[in-house]
Amino acid sequence: MMPFSLPQLALGVGLAALVGLAAWRARALAPSGALAAAGVGGLLFGFGGWGGAALLMAFFISSSALSRLFSARKADLAEKFEKGSQRDWAQVLANGGVAAFLAALLPLFPDAAWPWLGLAGALAAANGDTWATELGTLSRATPRLITTGRAVPRGTSGGITLPGTVASLAGAGLVGLLAGLFSPSLSFAVTLLAISLGGLGGSLADSLLGATVQGIYRHPTNDRETEKRPGPDAQPIRGWAAINNDVVNFLATLAGALLAILLGGGLA
């Protein structure tokens, strides 16, 4: 990673703004998402150097590509999910806020491995969860609720499948692979393993939160479960209304960061 400097931070914000603009024009980001991406990307590049930029781009490009590539095949599940493939500011911060914060700590702890492990673990959790959602819902395997093992319809929050879990590990592993190449102090193998498993753990934490505390509602016309709140007076059939998909994503990335730090410390 490059040493931090103010010109590097300014360059990072500028490059992130250009990427955000391109993503907005490609309809991968809403206008608010493009602005948030400029801030998150600027911090990750400005403080994390080319390594931080590589991890963020791996997450954003792969997750956005999967969302758009299979959108037609998942059209019947669109009403179950709170938001679509065009990310807004809340989604950007929920997925990248933890990583951006930890990136800002890198210059304060130049000899420590944990900030790098944490930011990579957060992005690995976000990428793993997205891959699991996008690829797992295409599987013919019957989803089962992570808390009870009960069979549930495709797209149900908290439902997992073996193919989806494998996809989650692959998505986290992609981030772990890149993080190992840019790791400032730990070996490639330790970094890859800690971040891959930390990201998988964060993705599973997302499913656990979705099955327990996330606000889930009953669709008024077809009686199906949905993350979308049908109206201001709608009451969740489980969970709390204040805990929406963005809150769950933020907590999952935080879990991924903490798990990667703990695993990295234990394996080093």
PyMOL commands that set and color helices and strands:
alter all, ss='L'
color gray80, all
select helices_A, chain A and resi 6-25+31-69+72-80+89-108+114-136+162-182+188-212+245-267
alter helices_A, ss='H'
color red, helices_A
select strands_A, chain A and resi 144-145+159-160+217-218+225-226
alter strands_A, ss='S'
color yellow, strands_A
deselect
rebuild
show_as cartoon
